[in-house]
Amino acid sequence: MNRLSRRGFAGLVAAGFTEFALAQKAAVDAMNVVGGKGTVWLNSNEFPEGPPQPALQAITRAGSEANRYHFPEMPKFYQSVASLEGLKSEQVLVGEGSTETLHCAVEAFTSPKHPIICGWPTFESAPELAAAQGHAVVKLPLTSNYTSDVKRLAAEAQKAGGGLIYICNPNNPTGNITPKQDIAWLVQNLPANTVLMMDEAYLHFNTSSDTESSIKYVKDGKNVIVMRTFSKIYGMAGLRVGYAAARPDLIKKMEPFRNAIISIVSARGVMAAIDMGPKLVDERRAKMVNTRNELVSFLKQKKLNYIDPQANFVMFDMKKDIKDVGPAMLAKGVAVGRPFPPYDKMMRITIGTDAEMAKFRTALSEVLGV
């Protein structure tokens, strides 16, 4: 197989920017890619099919009610979301995408003395907000097989007297998993005053038996928060809906930092998708996995090493700098993932439609000369 070896923010605050906007700034800047007509967008890990049809119908109907506040509908909405995980409403906090709930956790559980601790690189939003707030941030290099070193994460939390350990599983941008035995060890060995935050935005795409959802630890009453989103496999990135699952006392600590309730349009669309049951996720996962496998076969054929993918994207070694390859791909009508230092010669590519992936393969072959 060709897998890779196993082995200025303070000034803006003063100017009146909100903390939430600050944390988004770097990510938005990095994704500010302008493409021409017909550009294939494989740079932001979106799901190409969009919302399912029943959700689209519910969204359309909700538009006519957008002149009214919908606070009375929120209990039903929370019950619907909680039912996905077999939880109670008080164990769930809904936000504008899982990013907002990540931010709520950073505000609640980190400080200048108590850091957010994570493997690096990973999804930047939470550590960037902590840094913007003047809170401590500890970034530890990923291991040689691109996973978080859970014992080092725990050691750093112990040294700080507590904090927030953050693991994205599967990890963004590498796309691989943290094994379930590593997570189990970490839960059992969490230092005092430490919360484990598991970002499972991409777990719906996982097919490996070596990992599993950490929702079970929430049900067991552990110091664990699990983040989920409707932006990925549900195809609703533009609707901005995600949620945190945790013990009620942890949820209460996060709630004061939430911006507001989500829109009626988003709530109705999400509830309609949930009502479709697990078949929707199962069918979409199967379709995406087939397309992902085709990409992996292409990379093998071109002798381009890749990290074992368990998300809706693949990271692979181009042997050329992404700062050069990215613009060259865009010139051919394909937007690819941004740089993820220190992996400067690697590309993260989102799994799109079969037609989009065909265009990607042609463009990459031409740009790399392979």
C-alpha positions in Angstrom: 0.0 0.0 0.0 1.1 3.6 -0.6 0.0 4.9 2.8 2.3 7.2 4.6 4.6 5.6 7.2 3.0 4.9 10.6 6.2 6.0 12.0 -2.9 41.4 16.5 -6.1 40.2 17.9 -6.0 42.3 21.1 -6.1 45.4 19.0 -9.2 44.2 17.3 -10.9 43.5 20.6 -10.2 47.1 21.6 -11.8 48.2 18.4 -15.0 46.5 19.3 -14.9 43.2 17.4 -16.8 40.4 19.1 -14.8 37.4 20.4 -16.7 35.1 18.1 -15.8 37.1 15.0 -12.2 37.3 16.1 -11.8 33.5 16.4 -13.2 33.2 12.9 -11.0 35.7 11.2 -7.9 33.6 10.5 -10.0 30.7 9.1 -12.1 33.0 6.9 -8.9 34.7 5.6 -7.4 31.3 4.8 -10.5 30.2 2.9 -10.9 33.4 1.0 -10.4 31.8 -2.4 -11.8 33.4 -5.4 -12.5 31.0 -8.4 -14.0 31.6 -11.8 -17.2 30.3 -13.2 -17.3 26.5 -13.1 -14.8 26.2 -10.3 -15.0 22.9 -8.4 -14.9 23.6 -4.6 -13.0 20.9 -2.9 -11.4 23.1 -0.2 -13.8 23.3 2.7 -15.0 19.7 3.4 -18.6 20.4 2.5 -20.9 17.6 1.4 -21.7 18.0 -2.3 -25.3 16.9 -2.2 -26.7 19.6 0.1 -29.7 19.1 2.4 -32.0 16.1 1.7 -35.2 16.9 -0.1 -37.5 16.8 3.0 -35.2 19.3 4.7 -35.3 21.6 1.7 -39.1 21.5 1.7 -39.2 22.3 5.4 -36.8 25.2 4.9 -39.0 26.6 2.1 -42.1 26.4 4.3 -40.3 28.0 7.2 -39.5 31.1 5.2 -43.0 32.3 5.3 -42.8 32.3 9.1 -39.5 34.2 9.4 -41.2 37.4 10.6 -42.0 35.7 13.9 -39.7 34.7 16.8 -39.7 31.0 17.4 -38.7 30.6 21.0 -41.6 28.3 21.8 -40.3 25.8 19.2 -36.9 25.4 20.8 -37.8 22.8 23.4 -39.1 20.5 20.6 -36.0 21.2 18.6 -33.7 20.4 21.5 -35.6 17.1 22.0 -35.2 16.2 18.4 -31.4 16.8 18.5 -31.0 15.0 21.8 -32.9 12.0 20.4 -30.1 11.5 17.9 -27.8 10.4 20.7 -30.3 8.9 23.1 -29.8 11.9 25.4 -32.0 14.3 27.3 -32.5 18.0 26.3 -30.5 19.2 29.2 -27.5 17.3 28.0 -27.4 19.3 24.7 -26.3 22.8 23.7 -27.1 23.9 20.1 -25.0 26.5 18.4 -24.4 28.1 15.1 -22.4 25.2 13.8 -20.3 23.1 16.1 -17.8 26.0 16.0 -19.9 28.1 18.3 -20.1 25.3 20.9 -16.3 24.8 20.6 -16.0 28.5 21.5 -18.4 28.2 24.4 -16.2 25.4 25.8 -13.1 27.5 25.4 -14.7 30.4 27.3 -16.0 28.1 30.0 -13.0 25.9 30.6 -9.8 27.8 29.7 -8.1 30.8 31.2 -4.6 32.4 31.2 -3.6 29.7 33.7 -5.7 26.8 32.4 -4.8 26.0 28.7 -6.5 24.4 25.8 -4.2 21.5 24.9 -4.3 19.8 21.5 -2.3 17.9 18.9 -1.2 20.0 16.0 -2.2 20.6 13.3 -5.9 20.3 13.9 -9.0 22.4 13.4 -7.8 25.8 14.4 -11.0 27.5 15.7 -10.8 26.6 19.4 -7.1 27.3 20.0 -7.3 30.5 18.0 -10.1 31.8 20.2 -8.2 30.9 23.3 -5.1 32.8 22.1 -7.2 35.8 21.1 -8.6 35.9 24.6 -5.2 35.8 26.2 -5.8 32.2 27.4 -3.0 29.7 27.5 -2.6 27.4 24.5 -0.5 24.3 24.3 0.1 22.7 20.9 1.8 19.3 20.7 3.1 17.8 17.5 1.1 14.9 16.2 2.8 11.5 16.5 4.5 9.8 13.5 1.2 8.1 12.6 -0.6 11.5 12.7 -2.6 11.0 16.0 -2.6 12.9 19.2 -0.3 11.7 21.9 -2.9 11.3 24.7 -0.3 10.7 27.4 1.4 14.0 26.6 -2.0 15.8 26.5 -2.8 14.5 29.9 0.7 15.4 31.2 0.3 19.0 30.1 -3.1 19.2 31.8 -1.6 17.8 34.9 1.2 20.3 34.8 -1.2 23.2 34.4 -3.5 22.1 37.2 -6.3 21.5 34.7 -7.6 22.8 31.4 -9.4 21.7 28.2 -8.0 18.9 26.1 -9.2 19.1 22.5 -9.2 16.2 20.1 -10.8 16.3 16.6 -11.7 12.7 15.7 -11.3 12.0 12.8 -8.7 14.8 12.8 -8.9 17.8 10.5 -6.8 18.2 8.3 -5.2 14.7 8.4 -8.4 12.8 8.2 -7.3 9.9 10.4 -8.7 8.6 13.7 -7.5 8.5 17.3 -7.9 4.9 18.4 -10.6 4.2 20.8 -8.2 2.6 23.3 -6.3 5.9 23.4 -9.5 7.8 24.1 -10.5 5.3 26.8 -7.1 5.7 28.5 -7.4 9.4 28.4 -10.9 9.4 29.9 -9.7 7.2 32.7 -6.7 9.3 33.4 -8.0 12.8 33.0 -6.3 15.1 35.5 -8.3 17.0 38.1 -10.1 20.1 36.8 -9.7 18.9 33.2 -12.4 18.5 30.5 -11.9 16.4 27.4 -13.6 18.0 24.3 -14.1 15.5 21.4 -14.9 17.1 18.1 -16.7 14.5 16.0 -17.7 16.7 13.1 -16.4 14.0 10.7 -17.2 10.8 12.6 -20.2 10.0 10.4 -17.7 9.3 7.6 -15.7 6.8 9.6 -15.7 3.1 8.6 -12.9 1.9 11.0 -13.7 -0.3 13.9 -10.7 1.1 15.7 -12.6 4.2 16.8 -16.1 5.0 18.1 -18.1 8.0 19.3 -17.3 9.4 22.8 -21.0 9.9 23.4 -20.9 6.9 25.7 -18.6 8.8 28.1 -21.2 11.6 28.2 -23.8 9.0 29.2 -21.5 7.7 31.8 -21.2 11.1 33.4 -17.5 11.7 32.6 -15.8 15.1 32.1 -16.3 14.8 28.4 -17.9 17.1 25.8 -18.7 15.8 22.3 -19.3 18.2 19.5 -21.3 17.2 16.4 -22.5 19.2 13.4 -25.1 19.2 10.6 -22.6 20.9 8.3 -21.0 17.8 6.9 -22.9 14.6 6.1 -26.3 16.3 6.4 -25.1 18.9 3.8 -26.2 22.0 5.8 -23.0 24.0 6.1 -24.7 27.2 5.2 -27.5 26.7 7.8 -25.0 26.8 10.6 -26.2 24.2 13.1 -24.2 22.1 15.5 -24.4 20.9 19.1 -22.4 19.9 22.2 -23.4 16.9 24.2 -22.2 16.8 27.9 -23.4 16.4 31.5 -26.0 19.1 32.4 -23.6 20.9 34.7 -21.0 21.3 31.9 -23.7 22.5 29.5 -24.8 25.1 32.1 -21.2 26.4 32.3 -21.1 26.8 28.5 -24.6 28.3 28.0 -23.8 31.9 29.0 -21.3 32.2 26.1 -23.8 31.2 23.4 -24.8 33.9 21.0 -28.5 33.2 20.5 -30.9 30.6 19.2 -30.6 29.5 15.6 -33.0 30.6 12.9 -36.4 29.0 12.4 -35.3 28.1 8.8 -32.3 26.1 10.2 -34.2 24.5 13.0 -37.0 23.2 10.7 -34.5 21.9 8.1 -32.5 20.0 10.8 -35.6 18.5 12.4 -36.8 17.3 9.0 -33.5 15.6 8.3 -33.4 14.0 11.7 -36.9 12.6 11.1 -35.5 10.7 8.1 -33.7 8.4 10.5 -30.3 6.7 10.2 -30.9 5.6 6.6 -29.9 9.1 5.4 -26.5 9.0 7.0 -25.9 5.4 6.1 -26.6 6.0 2.4 -24.6 9.1 2.2 -21.6 7.5 4.0 -21.7 4.6 1.6 -21.7 6.8 -1.5 -18.9 9.0 -0.2 -16.8 6.0 0.8 -17.0 4.6 -2.8 -15.8 7.9 -4.2 -13.1 8.2 -1.5 -11.9 4.7 -2.4 -11.6 5.7 -6.0 -9.4 8.7 -5.0 -7.2 6.4 -2.9 -6.8 4.1 -5.9 -5.8 7.0 -8.1 -3.2 8.2 -5.5 -1.8 4.6 -5.4 -1.5 4.6 -9.1 0.3 7.9 -9.1 2.5 6.7 -6.3 1.4 9.6 -4.1 1.5 8.6 -0.4 -1.6 9.4 1.7 -2.8 9.3 5.3 -5.4 6.6 5.9 -8.7 8.6 5.4 -11.7 8.3 7.7 -13.4 11.6 6.9 -14.8 13.2 3.8 -11.4 14.3 2.7 -7.9 12.9 2.1 -4.5 14.4 2.9 -1.7 13.2 0.7 2.0 14.0 -0.1 2.5 15.9 -3.4 6.3 16.3 -2.9 5.7 19.9 -3.9 4.8 23.0 -1.9 1.1 23.5 -1.5 1.7 27.3 -1.8 2.7 26.6 -5.4 0.3 23.8 -6.3 -2.8 25.4 -4.8 -2.9 28.4 -7.1 -2.0 26.2 -10.1 -4.9 23.9 -9.3 -7.2 26.9 -9.0 -6.1 28.2 -12.4 -7.4 24.9 -13.7 -10.7 25.3 -12.0 -10.2 23.3 -8.8 -10.0 24.9 -5.4 -8.1 22.7 -2.9 -7.3 22.8 0.8 -5.2 25.6 2.2 -1.7 25.1 3.7 -1.5 23.2 7.0 2.0 23.8 8.4 4.2 21.9 9.0 2.8 19.7 6.3 3.7 22.2 3.5 4.0 19.5 0.8 0.7 17.9 1.5 -2.7 18.6 0.1 -6.1 18.2 1.8 -8.8 17.4 -0.8 -12.5 17.2 -0.1 -14.5 14.3 -1.6 -16.9 15.9 -4.1 -19.2 14.3 -6.7 -17.8 11.8 -9.1 -17.7 14.4 -11.8 -15.9 16.9 -9.6 -13.3 14.2 -8.6 -12.7 13.4 -12.2 -11.9 17.1 -12.9 -9.6 17.1 -9.9 -7.7 14.0 -11.0 -7.1 15.5 -14.5 -6.0 18.8 -13.0 -3.7 17.2 -10.5 -2.0 15.0 -13.1 -1.3 18.0 -15.2 -0.1 20.2 -12.4 2.2 17.6 -10.9 3.2 16.0 -14.2 2.3 12.5 -13.0 
